[in-house]
Amino acid sequence: MSATFTVPFPELSLISQYFTDHLIEDEPLSPSELQIIARSVPKRRAAFSTGRKCARQALVRFIDAPPELLQGKGGEPIWPEGTVGSISHSTKLAGAVVASKSEVTAIGIDIETIGGVKQAMLPLILLDTEIEMINGKHNDAALWATLLFSLKESFYKLQYPLTGLWLDFKDISISENNGKFSFMQVKSSHDLSAISFDQIKVDWTVASDQVITLCYF
Ligand SMILES: CC(C)(COP(=O)(O)OP(=O)(O)OC[C@H]1O[C@@H](n2cnc3c(N)ncnc32)[C@H](O)[C@@H]1OP(=O)(O)O)[C@@H](O)C(=O)NCCC(=O)NCCS
């Protein structure tokens, strides 16, 4: 198995990316980072360690010696001054994206295994319009279900550092037009005014049985 994985979004110059399919506990962690996973099972320790490794590798474009990355109260990584970023790990892949705060306000990524989103979950995580979208994809329905779920997780990671809000899956709707995805707030009392919905760029890709989604503005 290779130690690094190809860059999934090669055309994005503003964003530094590092992905790997080698999920092991080999990143030197600071005492405070180690504290975060002190009581975690080995699988979680490996995922955390690999995520921190990816994040520091992605940060190198902006910072010579990337520091420890601690956790905010919502579980979000605390990125170094002047940067924004996001981390994700599945059972097979981990990755991080980082950008300069002067160019990108917020960013989220997510990795999911295609088929992990079962039919019975759909009414819990998707709106009727989104389920209709999936039903229209016939042979690709499993991919699309995973894709929409992953896009919502990416959006959640994008918005949390700006709003501090926990959002339900049905608080946000996804629409697709000619292959371009956009997010909209479903009528709710949440104040999402910090999110420039019409400026969010969305990208996604498939690598083997993994879906990787990215959103940023
Ligand atoms: C937090 C959540 C998005 C993580 O997604 P996941 O698919 O379970 O796991 P991933 O491996 O993709 O991501 C985990 C990483 O996300 C990051 N993360 C966790 N909480 C976060 C938050 N509140 N904001 C931003 N990033 C966060 C962390 O870096 C974490 O890895 P680490 O703990 O090793 O640092 C998910 O568990 C969750 O709670 N979702 C419910 C809310 C939601 O998604 N609603 C959709 C609304 S549209």
The ligand as a MOL file (V3000), in Angstrom:
LIG
                    3D

  0  0  0     0  0            999 V3000
M  V30 BEGIN CTAB
M  V30 COUNTS 48 50 0 0 0
M  V30 BEGIN ATOM
M  V30 1 C -18.3770 15.9620 13.1830 0
M  V30 2 C -18.7200 15.1150 11.9690 0
M  V30 3 C -19.1210 16.0200 10.8110 0
M  V30 4 C -17.4520 14.3100 11.5800 0
M  V30 5 O -17.6620 13.5610 10.3990 0
M  V30 6 P -17.3600 11.9910 10.3130 0
M  V30 7 O -17.7040 11.5370 8.9400 0
M  V30 8 O -17.9860 11.3110 11.4770 0
M  V30 9 O -15.7970 11.8260 10.5250 0
M  V30 10 P -14.5990 12.3960 9.6290 0
M  V30 11 O -13.4620 11.4720 9.7970 0
M  V30 12 O -15.0300 12.7140 8.2610 0
M  V30 13 O -14.2520 13.7620 10.3480 0
M  V30 14 C -13.6970 13.7830 11.6170 0
M  V30 15 C -12.9050 15.0610 11.7280 0
M  V30 16 O -13.7800 16.1680 11.5520 0
M  V30 17 C -13.2450 17.2630 12.2690 0
M  V30 18 N -14.3200 17.8100 13.0720 0
M  V30 19 C -14.9480 17.2370 14.1280 0
M  V30 20 N -15.8890 18.0680 14.5970 0
M  V30 21 C -15.8530 19.1870 13.8290 0
M  V30 22 C -16.5700 20.4060 13.8320 0
M  V30 23 N -17.5230 20.6580 14.7400 0
M  V30 24 N -16.2770 21.3290 12.8960 0
M  V30 25 C -15.3110 21.1070 11.9810 0
M  V30 26 N -14.5770 19.9670 11.9260 0
M  V30 27 C -14.8610 19.0260 12.8500 0
M  V30 28 C -12.0930 16.7360 13.1280 0
M  V30 29 O -10.8810 17.0770 12.5210 0
M  V30 30 C -12.3010 15.2400 13.0990 0
M  V30 31 O -11.1370 14.4650 13.1390 0
M  V30 32 P -10.1760 14.4590 14.4300 0
M  V30 33 O -11.0780 14.3180 15.6120 0
M  V30 34 O -9.2870 13.2940 14.1950 0
M  V30 35 O -9.4720 15.7910 14.4110 0
M  V30 36 C -19.8740 14.1030 12.2550 0
M  V30 37 O -19.4450 13.1100 13.1540 0
M  V30 38 C -21.1100 14.7220 12.8700 0
M  V30 39 O -21.2010 14.9000 14.0710 0
M  V30 40 N -22.1190 15.0260 12.0430 0
M  V30 41 C -23.4150 15.4230 12.5650 0
M  V30 42 C -23.7640 16.7830 12.1720 0
M  V30 43 C -23.8900 16.9240 10.6870 0
M  V30 44 O -23.0440 16.4960 9.9520 0
M  V30 45 N -24.9520 17.5370 10.2270 0
M  V30 46 C -25.1110 17.8180 8.8460 0
M  V30 47 C -25.6880 19.1910 8.7970 0
M  V30 48 S -25.8020 19.7860 7.1910 0
M  V30 END ATOM
M  V30 BEGIN BOND
M  V30 1 1 1 2
M  V30 2 1 2 3
M  V30 3 1 2 4
M  V30 4 1 2 36
M  V30 5 1 4 5
M  V30 6 1 5 6
M  V30 7 2 6 7
M  V30 8 1 6 8
M  V30 9 1 6 9
M  V30 10 1 9 10
M  V30 11 2 10 11
M  V30 12 1 10 12
M  V30 13 1 10 13
M  V30 14 1 13 14
M  V30 15 1 14 15
M  V30 16 1 15 16
M  V30 17 1 15 30
M  V30 18 1 16 17
M  V30 19 1 17 18
M  V30 20 1 17 28
M  V30 21 1 18 19
M  V30 22 1 18 27
M  V30 23 2 19 20
M  V30 24 1 20 21
M  V30 25 1 21 22
M  V30 26 2 21 27
M  V30 27 1 22 23
M  V30 28 2 22 24
M  V30 29 1 24 25
M  V30 30 2 25 26
M  V30 31 1 26 27
M  V30 32 1 28 29
M  V30 33 1 28 30
M  V30 34 1 30 31
M  V30 35 1 31 32
M  V30 36 2 32 33
M  V30 37 1 32 34
M  V30 38 1 32 35
M  V30 39 1 36 37
M  V30 40 1 36 38
M  V30 41 2 38 39
M  V30 42 1 38 40
M  V30 43 1 40 41
M  V30 44 1 41 42
M  V30 45 1 42 43
M  V30 46 2 43 44
M  V30 47 1 43 45
M  V30 48 1 45 46
M  V30 49 1 46 47
M  V30 50 1 47 48
M  V30 END BOND
M  V30 END CTAB
M  END
